[in-house]
Amino acid sequence: MRLFVSEGAPGCLPVLAAAGRARGRAELLISTVGPEDCVVPFLTRPKVPVLQLDSGNYLFSTSAICRYFFLLSGWEQDDLTNQWLEWEVTELQETESLADIVLWGALYPLLQDPAYLPEELSALHSWFQTLSTQEPCQRAAETVLKQQGVLALRPYLQKQPQPSPAEGRAVTNEPEEEELATLSEEEIAMAVTAWEKGLESLPPLRPQQNPVLPVTGERNVLITSALPYVNNVPHLGNIIGCVLSADVFARYSRLRQWNTLYLCGTDEYGTATETKAMEEGLTPQEICDKYHIIHADIYRWFNISFDTFGRTTTPQQTKITQDIFQRLLTRGFVLQDTVEQLRCEHCARFLADRFVEGVCPFCGYEEARGDQCDKCGKLINAVELKKPQCKVCRSCPVVQSTHHLFLDLPKLEKRLEEWLGRTLPGSDWTPNARFITRSWLRDGLKPRCITRDLKWGTPVPLEGFEDKVFYVWFDATIGYLSITANYTDQWERWWKNPEQVDLYQFMAKDNVPFHGIVFPCSALGAEDNYTLVSHLIATEYLNYEDGKFSKSRGVGVFGDMAQDTGIPADIWRFYLLYIRPEGQDSAFSWTDLLLKNNSELLNNLGNFINRAGMFVSKFFGGYVPEMVLTPDDQRLLAHVTLELQHYHQLLEKVRIRDALRSILTISRHGNQYIQVNEPWKRIKGSEADRQRAGTVTGLAVNIAALLSVMLQPYMPTVSATIQAQLQLPPPACSILLTNFLCTLPAGHQIGTVSPLFQKLENDQIESLRQRFGGGQLEETFDLKAKTSPKPTVIETVTTAGPQQIQALMDEVTKQGNIVRELKAQKADKNQVAAEVAKLLDLKKQLAVAEGKPPEAPKGKKKK
């Protein structure tokens, strides 16, 4: 082998260090070349480092060369390092690894001078210094830098071409126009063959089961989304983080004809529920009943397709939790220990963290909670608070010792490691889930308290602990099992069947430790053949504009408020999935929502589907015309098929946001196809032109049919609307294959076509921005002032029953559609004005029925 390096080339640092690891394993000749020497004959510009193999092949990627040397040295590929390299994410470890070497070389120009690093990054400096003292790294630095330090890099870097943006391309967040891939004749022929088979290639629909149970020989997919706390109304970040993401995958699984069960429910035990009950003057059970309904209504409005939506305050929860605990106890995985805790003598009980307030010991904030300070964000042990107060009676609690039970995680650590070693390779755990789980293990697991001094929770079945309940994070994850048990008495066929069940669990990243560490340890220790997570899907956080969601400050959109914006649920679904925080935190933006609605939905997707359907109605009497495909049409079939297969590949890997782009890409191809072929002109021309118009229209409307099915996981209502307009045959609505089929053959009659989306206006969005930037809180205060100083009066403002409100909402929706259709048809202004007046009157009636002050009429601003 021959390794080509160049003095001053930064990429040579990690490569030479990695080569040092493989010394003696193979004959290696190291050659130094000039920065302008072309080593690789088929590259158009100089490139180093380069490794020429004995076979004559070349490696010229720094990571690939380092990986090759590590493999020579006897290193075995591990899934975690492969994930780091694939996603360009790495963890700084104390031991030298391939990822460390590659990262060390990349950061060398910056980190070799400690003055660049602030004190907060002392751990990074320590890691860099440790690697730099290793002999392979020292030799690499000497070879590349020639005792000149970082200045040796300057001559090489100055000779490299400057990266330049493409000329004439505006800087924008909008997706770039996709270049069509090069297709082989075989790919085109296969696409045409699949297209021609049409509906006959669809398999029979799976028979519906109730309840859904695993079936031997089929793919059985069990999907859970993190159980939301019952005491809070979920905001948009909560919705995208678990239930909406899981819903997309559940709907996709059903389209693939996988045997799918999707479940969720409210997490109802614990301190937070007791606190909320105290605030509202209700019992914990009444709070749970009230907010469970609120949650269920919100998810129903967002069209979340749960097979069952349960709750954790059930006898099944008690039975299954206590059984797992007893099995852990008898096998020696439960410890007893004494902890210092605050006790309120006046209330005669130990105080859970959230029942204590005081002065933060770190920043002095006077209303810090017993578990965390909201001002500085630091975690607090309640006994560390200065001037602590009981939130119930405001007396000063005292510190006393109390006994608690602990799950012995260190004793279970080896089992967990072995399970992760079997599970992670080849799985679809997200990189952040892998990272968080590994970081817990790297630091060493510690015993975790599983009991609390509360009344509202699952009782502890052990003598001496009768006045305690299980800590919510021990039994909350067991809620998945009990919710299934309330759904079917054959729940064990799902939860004690790891050989046949594929378990996907969706959550935000803060829930990873409990699903990736605590529950697997509990299940492994119980030794009862429990089904454990196969694919742990964790999102990052969704922020609101430039800050965070806050119910108390009236900042951000919460689930019960989205319904009142006048924006349909499917638009919310689309935008949240478009900005889904898959690899990093993202932010909800009203301006961006307007842009995505008006550009991607209205002008791209809606425009294409509406035009395709309108051409069938207007030019061909509502019947799909004959299609005689040209070579260009056949290539389009192949391109659509390729994008469809990419969509499948992404969703199979649960890359939900990226798969949505595939839908929009196909729609853009369709718009371009129509624009180039101009069927509205050809229909007026010769017989050949009219035939061409028919082919273009027929192919376009079939692409629209395909998009309706691909859209189903993302926008189910819009999907169903398109399928109704096109009269898509039922089998084609419920199955999505990997090939593009002709599902609307010549002669198929479609229905009435109408616009799918409505434009969002700037003033409408600006009004919503102000309202949800704290404005709705001001509205609430104004309403309280105008009605009564008693807060209970606000709850009785509504003057109509649910049925009357729903009827009015339906009338508003119906009238809104009438107005939109008239505007789309450019009807007479007087006619439009009359229908708009009806719509405004209905909205006023609805506002009064819901107990809201009717909006003041909007007039033109005076100049």
N, C-alpha and C positions, 0 to 999 in steps of 0.2 A: 504494500500500500504506500501511497505517497500523499503527504499532507502539505498543501501549499498555504503559506501564511505570508503576511506582509507587515513590516514594521509600522507600528502606529494604528493598525486596524483593530478596533475594539472587539469585533467578533472573534478574533483569534485568542483572546484571553480565556474564555471558557473552553474553547476547543483544545487548547494546549493543556489546560488543567485536566480535562477529561482524558486526554491522551496519556497523561501521567498515570492515571488509574489503570490503564491497559498495558503498561510497559511490560514487556516480556511475553505477552500473550500472542503477539503477531509481529512480523518484521515491518517496521514503519520508517520511511524516509521522510524527513521534514525539509522542505525547500522554501527558502525565502524569495519572494518575487516582488517586483515593483508594483506600486499601486495602480499602474496603468496597463499591466500585463494581463492579457486575456488567457486564462488558463482553461476554461471550459469552452471547447470549440463551437458549441451551438448557442452560446449566449452572445448577445450583441454588445454587452459592455463588461468591463472588468468586474470580477467578483471574487472576494476572498473572505473567509477561509474556504478551501475546497479540498475534499478528500477523494482521491482517485483510487478506486478499489482495484484489486487484482483482476477482476473481470473486465475492467475497462470502463465501468460505469462511474459516474460522478455523484457525490453528495455535496451540495453547496448551501444547505440550510444549517445554521449554527446548531439548532436544537437536534436536527437529524444526525449530524456528525457526533455530537455529544452522546446522544442515545446509542449510536453504534459502538463508540468506545466503551460505554458502560456495559453494554451487552457482552463485549469481548472480555471485560474484566470479571464476568460471572454474575453480574447484577441481574436479578429476575424482575421482569416487568411487573409492576403492581398497579392496580386499578387507580389508586389515588393519584399517583404521579402522572399517569396517562391523562387523567382528567385535568390536572393542572396545566399540562402542556397543551392540551386541546383547547382549553378555555382561556389560556393565558392568565391563569390564576395560580398563585403559589403561596405556600405557608412556610415561614422561616422556622426551620427545625434546628435542634442542637446537633444532629448528626448530618454528615455530608451526604447529599443525595444528588441525583441528576438535576432536579429542579433547582437546588441550591447553586450548583455550578453554573448553570445557564443564567440564573438571576444575578449571581455574583459578577459574571462577565459583563452583563448588560448594565449594571449599576456602577461598575468600577469607576468610570470617568467622574461620576458625581460623589461617590462615597469615599474615595481615597483621601479626600481632604475633610477631616472631621468638622471643620468650621462650617460646612454646608448643612450640618444636621443640628436641629434644635434639640434641647434637652429632652423633650417629650419622646424623641425617637432613639433614646439611649439603647434600647433593646436591639434596634436595627444596626446601630453602630457596633454593638458587641458581637452580633452575628457576623457582620462583615469582617471585623478584625479577626475573629476565630478562623474563618475560611482563608483569609489572606495569609495567615501564618502556616497553613498547610503547605507541605513541600511542593505538590503539583501546581498549586496556585502561585507560589513564589517563583518557580521556574518559568511559568507562563508569563508572569509580569516582567521578568528579566528579559525574556526573549522578545517580547513585543515592545517594551518601553525603553530598553537599552540604557537604563540608569537615568533617563531624562524625566521620569515621572509622567504626569498627565500631559505635559507639553509635547511628548512624543506622538500623541494622537493628532495634533493639529495639522501637520502637513498632509497626512492621509485624508483626513476629513475635508480639508479645503479643496482637494482634487475631486471629491465626489460630486455628481450632478445635484443641483438644488431641486428639491421636490417642487413642482409647479402645478397649480390647479389647472384644470382643463379650460382652455380659452373660451370665453363667451358663456360660461356656465355660471348662473347666479348661485350665490350661497343661499341655501334654503333647507328647511327641514322636510320638505316634501320628498316623497320617494322618487329616485331617479327613474327615467324611462328605461325599462328593461330591454337589453339587447337579446334578440332571439338566438337561441342556441343552434349550433350546427347539427343537423340531423342526418343520420345514415338512411339509405334507401330501405334497409330492413326495418328501421324504426317507423318510417312512413307507411310501409306495407302492413306492418302489424297494427298500426293505428287504424288504417282503413278497414282491415278485416274485422277488428273489434266493433267499429262503428256500424258496419253493415249487418252484424248479427243482431243488433238492436235489443229489444225487450226480451227476446227469447233466451238471451244469455244470462238473464237475472235468475238467481236461485230462488226457490220457494221461500216465502216469509217464515221466520221462526214462529211457532205457535206461542201465543201469549200465556204466561203462567201467572197464577195468583194463589199463593205467594211465589215470588221468584226464588228458585232453589238451584244449587249447582247441578249440572248435568254431566255425567261421565262421558268423556270423549269430546266435549266442547270446551271452548275457552271461557272460563267462569271468572268474570271481573267484578270484584267487590270494591266500591268507591266510597270513601268517607270524606266529608269536609269537617274541619275543626269545629267543635261544638261551641257556638257563641254563648257568652255569658248572658243569662236571661235578663239581668237587671239593666242592660244598656240597649239603646236603639242603635243598630249597626250603621256606620257611615260607609261611604263609597269604598274606602280602603279595606274595611272589614269584608265587604261584599266581594270585591275582586280577589282578595287574598285567599278566600276559601270557597264559598258556596258557588260563585259564578264560574270560577276556573274549573271546579269539579263538575259543574253542570255541562260545560262545553265538552269535557272529556266523556261524560256519561252519555250525552246525546250522540257523540261520535261513535262510541262503543256500540250503541244500538244500531247505528247506520251500518256498522261492520258486521252486524248479526252476531255479536258476541253476547253471551248470556250475562246480563249486567244487572247488578243491584246497587242503587245509589241511596245512601242514607245520611241523615244528619239529625240534629235535635238541639234543644236548649240545655245548657249546662246550668243546673239550678241550685246546687248546694254551695255552701261556703260563706265566708265573711261578707263578700260583696252583696249577697242577697239579703243577709241580716241588716246590713247598713242601709240598703235601699228601702227595706221594709220600715225601718225606724224613721227614715226621712219622710216617708209618705203616710205614716200612721196606719200601716197595714200589717198583717201577719206575713211571714215569709211565704207561706203557701199562696196567699192572695196575690202577693207580688209576682210569684212564679206564674200563676194562672193568667194574670193581666198581661205580662210581658211575653209569655209564650204565644199568645194570640197576636200581639203586635209583630213579633218576629215572623210568624207564619204568614200574616197578611203581606208583609214587605216582600218576602221571598215569592209569594204567589204572584204579586204584581210584577216582579222581575222575571217571572216565568221560569223559576227554578224547578226542574223536573225530578224532585225527590220521589223515590219509590215509597219511602216512609220518612216522616219528620216527627221525631219523638221527643222525649224529655228524660232527665235522669232521676226525677223524684218518683220512682216506681219500686214496687216490691222486687221486681226482677233485678234492679240495680243493687239493692241490698243483698239479695241472695248470691249473685255472681261475685260481687266485690268481697263479701265475707268468705266465700269459698276460696277465692284466690289467696286472700290473706291467710286463711287457715293452712293452706297447702305450703305457703312460704314459711309460716311459723313452724310447722312440724319438720320442715327440711333445714331449719337453722338459718334462715335468711332474714330474720327479724331481730333487731336489737332493742334493748331498753336503755334509756339514759335520762339523766336529770339535766334540765335546762333552766336558766334564769328567765323569768317572765314577769310582766307587770300584772298585778292583781288589783281590782277595784274593790275595796272593802265595802263601799256603799252598795254596789250592785251584787256583791258576794260572788264574784267570778273572775277567772283569769281573762285578760283582754287579748283578743286576736289583734293582729297588726293594725287593721283598719279601724279598730275601735279606740285607737290612741292618736292623739295629736300633741305636738309640742314644738319646741324650737330646734331647728336642724343643727346638729353639732358641727357641721361643715361650713354652712354659709349663713347661719343665723336666721333663716326664714322662720317666721313664727307659727306657720300653719302646716308644718311638715307632718306627713303621715307616719305611722309606725313601721312602714316597710320601705318608703321611698320619699325623697323630697321633690316636690313638683317644681321647685325653683332651680336647684342645681342639678337635679336628676340622679343624685347619688343614692345607692341602696343603704338602708339604715336598719340596724337592729333596734327594736322598740325601746330596749332598756338604755340605749345610748342617747335618747331624746332628752333635751333639757326642758325643765318645767313641763313634764308630761301631764296630760289631762285625759280623763275618760270622756269619750264623745257622747256617752249616754247621759251622765249626770254632772259632768264637768268637775268632779272631784279629782284629787291627786292620787294616782295609784301608787302602790308600793311594790318593790321587787321581791319576789318569792320564788322558791324552787318548785318545779313541777315535773312529773314524769311524762315522757313521751316515747313513742315507738319509732324506730328507724329501719328503713330498708337497707340491708347490708350490701350496698352496691359493690364495694371492693371484692367481696366474696363471689360476686356474680360476674366480675369483669372479664375473666377468661372465657366464660361461656358467651358473653356478648361479643368479644373479639372474634371468636370462632364463627359465630353466626354472621357477623358483618363480613368476614372473609369469604363466606359462601354466598352472601346476598349481593354485595356491592358490585363485583365484576359482572358486567353485562346488564346491570339494572339501569333504571332511569332516574335514580336519585339525583336531584339537582345539585350543582356544585356547592351552593351554600349549605345544603343539608349535609353533604359529605364533610365539608369543612367544619361546621359546628360540632358534628358528632365526633370527628377525629380530635378536635381541640379539647373536648371534654375528656376523652380518653388519654390524650397526651398529658394533661395536667394530673391525671389519676383520679379515679372516681372516689367519692367520699360518701359515708352513710347519709341518707336523706330522710328527714323527718316526715312521717306519713300520718301523723295525728294532729288534731287541733282542739283547743278548749272552746268548743262551740256546742250549740244545741241543734243547729240546722245542718244536718249532714247524715251520712251513712254511719250507723252506730258501730263501735268497735266491739267485737264479740270476744272480749278477754277480761277476766276478773281483774279488778283494780282500775280498769279503764272505761267503766260504764258511763262516766260523765264526759267522755270525749267522742269525737267523730273522726272519720278519716279525712285527711287533708285532701282538698278538692283535686289537687294534681296527682294524687294516687288513684282516686276512683273516677276522675272525669274521663280518662281515656277508656276506662272499662265501660263507659256509657255507650260506646259503639256496640258492644256486645249486648247490653241490656236493651237497647233500642231495637236491635235485631230480634231479640227474644220476645219483645212485645209485638213485633211484626209477625213472627212465626215461631211456633213451638219447636220447629226443626232448625233453630238458629245455629246449633253446633255443626251442621253441614256446611256452614259458611266459616265459622270461627274456630273449628277444630279439624280443619281439612287443608293443611298447608300444601299437600301434594296436588290438589286440584284447583285451588283458588289463588288468583292473582290479585293482591291487595294494593290498591292505590290510595294514598292518604294525602289530602291537600290542606295546606295551612300557610300562615305567614311564618317568617323565619324564627320569631320568638317562641314558637311552639315546638321547634325541632327537638330540643333536649328531652321533652316528655314523650314524644313519639319515637325518637331514635335511640333513647337511652333508658328512661324510667320504665315505660310500659314493656318494651322488649325484655328488660331484666326481670320484671315481675312475672311475665308470661313464661320465660325460660326457667325461672326458679320454681314456678308452680308445677312444672313437668306434667302438663296435661295436653300436649300436642296442639297448642294454640297456633292459629294462623297469624303470622307476623308480616309486617309491611314489606312488600316487594319493591315498591317504588314510592319514595317519599318526595313529594313535590312541594317545595317551599318558595314563596315569592319574597321579594324584598318589600319595602314599605311604599305606599302611595301617600304622598303629601298633598296638601291643598294649596294651590297657587304658590305663594312664597313661604307658607308656614305649615302648621299642623291643624288637623280637624279638632275642634273643641266645642262640645255641646254647651258647656257652661258659658262660653263667650259668644255663642251663636255663630261660630266660624265653620264653614264647610257644609256640604250637603249630606244629610242623613237619610236613611232609607225611607222613612215616612214622609220626608219633604220632597223627594224626587217626584212623587206622584203629582205634586201641586205645581210643578214648573210648566206644565203644558207640553213637555217634551216626552214622547212615547218611550216606553220601557226598552224597546229594541234599540233606540238611539243611545240610551245610557249603556246598554250592554255592549254595543259596538265600540263606543269610545273607550270604556273601561278596559275592554280587551285589546284595543289598539295600543293603549299606553300601559298595558299590564307590566308591572315591575318584575320582569323575569331575571335579568342579570344585575340590575342595580335599581336603586330607588328611582321612582318617577313622580311626576306631579300632575294633578288635575289642573287644567287651565280652561277658563271659559272661552278665551279667545281661540285656543286650539280646538276646543269642541266645535265652535262655529265653523272654523276652517275645515275640519275633517268632515263635518256634516255636509257642508256646501260643496266641497271639492270631491271627496272620495265617494260619498253616498249619492248626493244629488246629481253632480255633473258627470261622475264616472259610472258607478254601478247602476243607479236609478235611470240615468239617461240611456245606457245601453239596453237594459231590459225593457224599458218602455218603448224605445224605438223598434226593437226587434218584434215586439208584440203588435205595435201599431202598424208596421209594414204588412204583417199578415192580415190584419183586419182591414186596412185601407186599400191595399193593392190586390188582395187575393180572397176577399169575401170572408175572412175568418178561418180559412182552411190552409194548412201548411202546404206550400207548393212542391212540385217535383224538384229534386236536386240532382244535378249532373255535375259531379265534382271534377274540377280541374286540378292539375298538379299543385297550384297554389293553395287550393282548398284542402287538398290532402296534407300539405305541409302544415296548414293551420290546425287540422285535426291532430297531427303529431305533436305540435307545440302545446296545444291544450292538454293532451294526454300527459305530456311531460310535466306540465305544471300541476295537474291533478295528482300525479304520482308523488311529486314533491310535497304537496299538501298532506298526503297520506304519511309520508316519511316523517314530516314534522310533527303531526299530531300523534303518531305512534310513539314519538319521543317526548310528548307532552309539551312541545314548543308551540303553545297556543297562539301567542302574538304573531310569531313568524308565519304560521299557517294561514292566518287571516290575510296576510299580504298576498298569498297565492291566489285567493279569490279576486282581489282587486287587480292583480296582474292579468288574469284571464279576462276580466271585464275590460281592461285597457286594450288587450289584443282584439276583443270584439268590437270596441268602438273604432279602432284603427281600421279593421277589416271593412266595416260599414262605410267609413269615410272614404277609403280608397276606391271601393267598388260602386258607390253612389247608386243604390237601387232605385231611389226616387227619380233619378234621371233615366235610368235604363228601362224602367217600366213604360216609358213613353216612346221608346225607340223601336227598332226592328224586332222580329221574332227572336233572333239570337240574343238581343239585348234583354227582352222580356224574360227569356229563359234564364239568362244570367242573373237578373233581378230576383227570380224565384229561388235559384240556388243560394244566393247570398242571404236572402231572407230566411230560407229554411234552415240553413246552417246556423245563422245568428240566433234564431229562436230556440234551437236545440242547445246552443251554448247557454242561453238564458235559463233553460230547464236544468242544465247541469249546475249552474250557479245557485239555483234555488235549493238544491239538495246540499251543496257544499256550505251554504249559508245557514242551514238548519241548526247546527250546534251554536252558532253565534247569534242569529237573529231569527228565532223560531216563528214569530208572528209574521215578519216580512216574508220569510220562506214560504209559509202556508198561503200568504196572499198571492205570491207569484205563481205557486202551483195551482191555486184556484183560477187565476186569470188565464193560465195556459192549459187548464184542464189536464194536467199531467196525470197519466195513469197511476193508480194507487201503488202498485209494486215499485215503480220508479221513485216514489216519494220516500220510501222507507229503507232503501238499500243503496249504498254508494260503493261501486266497484272501483278498481284501480284504472279501468279503461273508460274512455269517453264513448258512450253509446248513443245511437240515434233513438231517442225515446219518444220523439214526436215525428212519426213518419209522414210521408206525403198523404194528404187527405184528412189528417187529424184536424178536428175542429177545436179552436181555442175559444175562451170566453171573452168577457168584456175587459179591456185593458185600461188601466188608469194609473196616474202617477203614484209612486211608492213613497216618496219623501217630500218634505216641505222645507223650504229655505228658512234658515235661522237669520234673523235681522240683528243688526248691531245694537239698536236701542233695546231690543228684547234681552239680549245677552248682558248688556251693561246693567239693566235693571236687576237681573238675577245675580250678577256679580256683587252689586251693592247689598242686595237682600241677604246673601249668604256670606257676606264679609262681616257679619255682626248685625246686619239690618233686621233679620228676623227676630233677634232678641229685643231690639227697640220696638218692633211691631207688637211683640208680646207685652212689653211694659205699657205701651200706649193703650192696648186693649184692656189690660188690668185697670188702668186709671179710669177708663171710660165706663167700665161695668161696675166694679165693686172692689173695695180693698181686700175682700176675702178671696183668697186664691181658689177656694172650692167653687166659686161662681163660674170661673172660666171653663170648668169641666161640664157645665150645664148650658153653655151658650147654644150648642147645636139644637135646632128646632125641628129637625126632620129625622126620620128613621133611616136605617141603612138602605132599605129597599128603595125609598124615595130618592135618596142621594144617588144610588147606583143608576136609577132610571134617568135622572137628570144628567149624570155623566155620560150615559149612552147617547142621550139627545144632543149633548154638546159635541161629542165625537162625530155623530152622524151629520150634524149641521156643519161642522168644520170641514168634513169631506166634501160636502156640497159646495162650500165656498171655494175650496182648493180646485175642484174640478172646473168651476165656472171661470176662475182666474186662468187656469191652464188653457181653457178653450177661448180665452180672450173675449168673454161674453160682454154684453152691453153693460156699461158702467152703472146705470141705474138698477139693473137687475142684481148685479154684484152687491151694490150698496144695500139693497133691501135684504139680501140674505145675510150680509155681515151684521146688519142691525138685529136680525133674529138671533144670530150667534151671540152677540153681546148681551142681549136680554136673557138668553139661557144661562150664560156664565154668571150674570148677576143673581139669577134664581138659585144657581148652584152654590154661590158664595154665601147667600143668606141661609140656605139649607144646612151648610157646613158650619154655620156660626161665625163666618168671617165677614169683616166689613167689606162691602162691595167696592171695587176699584173706582176711583174717580175717573170720569171720562177724559181721554187724552185729546187735547186740542193742539192746533199748530202753534208753535212758539212765535211770539212777536219779535220782529227784528228791532 
